[in-house]
Amino acid sequence: MRTVSVLRYGLGALGLALMGLGAWLVTDQPDPLGVLVWLAGALVLHDGILAPLVLAVGLLLVGRRRRGPLRGALLVAGSVVLVALPLLVRPGAPPNPSALPLPYGRNLAIVLAAVTVVTGLLIAVRRRRECRQGRVPADG
Amino acid sequence: MDGMTFRMPRPPRPAFRPPAVRPPAFTGRLHDARTATAVGRWLGAAFAVCLLTGLVSHYLQQPPAWLADRLPARPAWGYAFTQGLHVATGLAAIVLLLVKLWAVYPRLFVWPPVRSVRHALERLSVAVLVASAVFEVLTGLLNIVEWYPWPFSFVPVHFAVAWVATGSILLHIAVKAPEIRDHWSRRSAGTEALPVQDAVDRRSLLLATGGAVGVVTLTTVGQSFTPLKTFDLLAPRHPDHGPQGLPVNRTAAAAGVTARRLAGWRLEVAGPRPYVLTLDALGSMPRAGARLPIACVEGWSVGADWGGVRLRDLIERAGGRPGRDAVRVTSLEVSGAYRVMEMGAEYADDPLTLLALTLNGQPLTLDHGFPARIIAPGRPGVLQTKWVQRLEVL
């Protein structure tokens, strides 16, 4: 076998071994089935909820000539919403006054507003640049 | 489906045929190996950082016996750095993971779902990868807001599944090695075979991904890196929120420590020459100061000025040998996994390790561990024992 193949199979074998180690550590837990349910739930969360949601939002971009800035804005906004979501929907009071101390709904709105403004500026700057380039005569 | 009618003439009943329902085909751009490779590299790096910093945290908290006395106390900001990095990188990995998976949607939702045994095995390994990776970032994200909706204990399970994720990533890299190599750079053969007009669009997507990581990091990292606290809008902690200018993880009420339990408090020091000190006697010992962070496993850290008595002085007075003896510290708290804490010899001997009595110039409040707490350089916050009642030279 060539060195590259040896490395590749070695890496694969190491991967399998570590997966085995992890599985063994999981079975060592008092409730391995609970972990399994949550692992399957993670898969369903992505494939069954997040991905269809992303595809649905992606319909906004279909047929646009320049989808870059809008797609970027949606990507940034979606990421921020996802990271902030547990802060907003966590049930129960915060564990103590110094945990979760900020007005997260308002802060999320601020971040989303900033994303909107920056995206608007980017689109405006790009349009202007294109207009100006369009007006330049072909012979300079 | 426009113009289609459902009132069709009933055909003669055929032999069984699978229903002709299938998911829509992906016609969008950038679901290609170059995009997957470009984002996958960053995701791989992020998971590697998470694994390494996670291992640091794991073994600082639960060192095997041979390591306990060798763990270095310096740099004093070490744990604040590694754990802040762990959480910040984990949050960044959420963005990278979702974009990486987006790039391979056509494969995740391929039809028919399984073509051959080989294909089934490959899909199974990818399912394990997706499940364990999403599991890790999800449990981590909920843990930092102290939300535990699952039926298991977070620390050992997050640790166990980290190995599953690491293993499945390595396996995935091994399986995909030829494709990764073919799309490693913009000039790689596989990349050049892709439609040229996608290159600009792909760059825009990668820039947006970087932007998303940047915004998520900027709006959360202030909880670990105080100079950026102005932008800390969406982190579970903020450096300015907490009694005496320092956040608290476990309040006195949560730990069952009340003024009544503290009445008649004495510090017991066990060793070859055991002794007992009142708070006044403790306060009249030679004082020392240290500027050290409280660095929590949830990723936040805030520096503070501590004043108190050096732990090594207390050990020496009990006949212990600083630099060679470990110390067991017992808290007054009623229950809790960290009521009894052991500290390796390196930490116990460090001149910055204090039995602290003051925080930022004021006597400790009850929530910060009054009358006396441990503060040591480079250790997880859960090991900075509060409401200390007993020290024992080991």
Boltz contact constraints between the chains, C-beta under 6 A:
constraints:
  - contact:
      token1: [A, 8]
      token2: [B, 174]
      max_distance: 6.0
  - contact:
      token1: [A, 8]
      token2: [B, 177]
      max_distance: 6.0
  - contact:
      token1: [A, 11]
      token2: [B, 170]
      max_distance: 6.0
  - contact:
      token1: [A, 11]
      token2: [B, 174]
      max_distance: 6.0
  - contact:
      token1: [A, 12]
      token2: [B, 171]
      max_distance: 6.0
  - contact:
      token1: [A, 12]
      token2: [B, 174]
      max_distance: 6.0
  - contact:
      token1: [A, 14]
      token2: [B, 170]
      max_distance: 6.0
  - contact:
      token1: [A, 15]
      token2: [B, 167]
      max_distance: 6.0
  - contact:
      token1: [A, 15]
      token2: [B, 170]
      max_distance: 6.0
  - contact:
      token1: [A, 15]
      token2: [B, 171]
      max_distance: 6.0
  - contact:
      token1: [A, 18]
      token2: [B, 163]
      max_distance: 6.0
  - contact:
      token1: [A, 18]
      token2: [B, 166]
      max_distance: 6.0
  - contact:
      token1: [A, 18]
      token2: [B, 167]
      max_distance: 6.0
  - contact:
      token1: [A, 19]
      token2: [B, 164]
      max_distance: 6.0
  - contact:
      token1: [A, 19]
      token2: [B, 167]
      max_distance: 6.0
  - contact:
      token1: [A, 19]
      token2: [B, 168]
      max_distance: 6.0
  - contact:
      token1: [A, 21]
      token2: [B, 163]
      max_distance: 6.0
  - contact:
      token1: [A, 22]
      token2: [B, 160]
      max_distance: 6.0
  - contact:
      token1: [A, 22]
      token2: [B, 163]
      max_distance: 6.0
  - contact:
      token1: [A, 22]
      token2: [B, 164]
      max_distance: 6.0
  - contact:
      token1: [A, 25]
      token2: [B, 160]
      max_distance: 6.0
  - contact:
      token1: [A, 26]
      token2: [B, 160]
      max_distance: 6.0
  - contact:
      token1: [A, 29]
      token2: [B, 152]
      max_distance: 6.0
  - contact:
      token1: [A, 31]
      token2: [B, 151]
      max_distance: 6.0
  - contact:
      token1: [A, 31]
      token2: [B, 152]
      max_distance: 6.0
  - contact:
      token1: [A, 34]
      token2: [B, 151]
      max_distance: 6.0
  - contact:
      token1: [A, 34]
      token2: [B, 152]
      max_distance: 6.0
  - contact:
      token1: [A, 35]
      token2: [B, 152]
      max_distance: 6.0
  - contact:
      token1: [A, 35]
      token2: [B, 157]
      max_distance: 6.0
  - contact:
      token1: [A, 38]
      token2: [B, 150]
      max_distance: 6.0
  - contact:
      token1: [A, 39]
      token2: [B, 131]
      max_distance: 6.0
  - contact:
      token1: [A, 39]
      token2: [B, 135]
      max_distance: 6.0
  - contact:
      token1: [A, 42]
      token2: [B, 131]
      max_distance: 6.0
  - contact:
      token1: [A, 42]
      token2: [B, 134]
      max_distance: 6.0
  - contact:
      token1: [A, 42]
      token2: [B, 135]
      max_distance: 6.0
  - contact:
      token1: [A, 42]
      token2: [B, 138]
      max_distance: 6.0
  - contact:
      token1: [A, 43]
      token2: [B, 130]
      max_distance: 6.0
  - contact:
      token1: [A, 43]
      token2: [B, 131]
      max_distance: 6.0
  - contact:
      token1: [A, 46]
      token2: [B, 130]
      max_distance: 6.0
  - contact:
      token1: [A, 46]
      token2: [B, 134]
      max_distance: 6.0
  - contact:
      token1: [A, 68]
      token2: [B, 204]
      max_distance: 6.0
  - contact:
      token1: [A, 72]
      token2: [B, 208]
      max_distance: 6.0
  - contact:
      token1: [A, 75]
      token2: [B, 208]
      max_distance: 6.0
  - contact:
      token1: [A, 75]
      token2: [B, 212]
      max_distance: 6.0
  - contact:
      token1: [A, 76]
      token2: [B, 211]
      max_distance: 6.0
  - contact:
      token1: [A, 76]
      token2: [B, 212]
      max_distance: 6.0
  - contact:
      token1: [A, 76]
      token2: [B, 215]
      max_distance: 6.0
  - contact:
      token1: [A, 79]
      token2: [B, 95]
      max_distance: 6.0
  - contact:
      token1: [A, 79]
      token2: [B, 212]
      max_distance: 6.0
  - contact:
      token1: [A, 79]
      token2: [B, 216]
      max_distance: 6.0
  - contact:
      token1: [A, 80]
      token2: [B, 215]
      max_distance: 6.0
  - contact:
      token1: [A, 83]
      token2: [B, 91]
      max_distance: 6.0
  - contact:
      token1: [A, 83]
      token2: [B, 216]
      max_distance: 6.0
  - contact:
      token1: [A, 84]
      token2: [B, 234]
      max_distance: 6.0
  - contact:
      token1: [A, 86]
      token2: [B, 141]
      max_distance: 6.0
  - contact:
      token1: [A, 86]
      token2: [B, 142]
      max_distance: 6.0
  - contact:
      token1: [A, 86]
      token2: [B, 145]
      max_distance: 6.0
  - contact:
      token1: [A, 87]
      token2: [B, 145]
      max_distance: 6.0
  - contact:
      token1: [A, 90]
      token2: [B, 145]
      max_distance: 6.0
  - contact:
      token1: [A, 90]
      token2: [B, 147]
      max_distance: 6.0
  - contact:
      token1: [A, 95]
      token2: [B, 146]
      max_distance: 6.0
  - contact:
      token1: [A, 96]
      token2: [B, 248]
      max_distance: 6.0
  - contact:
      token1: [A, 96]
      token2: [B, 251]
      max_distance: 6.0
  - contact:
      token1: [A, 98]
      token2: [B, 241]
      max_distance: 6.0
  - contact:
      token1: [A, 98]
      token2: [B, 242]
      max_distance: 6.0
  - contact:
      token1: [A, 98]
      token2: [B, 247]
      max_distance: 6.0
  - contact:
      token1: [A, 98]
      token2: [B, 248]
      max_distance: 6.0
  - contact:
      token1: [A, 100]
      token2: [B, 236]
      max_distance: 6.0
  - contact:
      token1: [A, 101]
      token2: [B, 238]
      max_distance: 6.0
  - contact:
      token1: [A, 101]
      token2: [B, 241]
      max_distance: 6.0
  - contact:
      token1: [A, 102]
      token2: [B, 238]
      max_distance: 6.0
  - contact:
      token1: [A, 107]
      token2: [B, 233]
      max_distance: 6.0
  - contact:
      token1: [A, 107]
      token2: [B, 234]
      max_distance: 6.0
  - contact:
      token1: [A, 111]
      token2: [B, 219]
      max_distance: 6.0
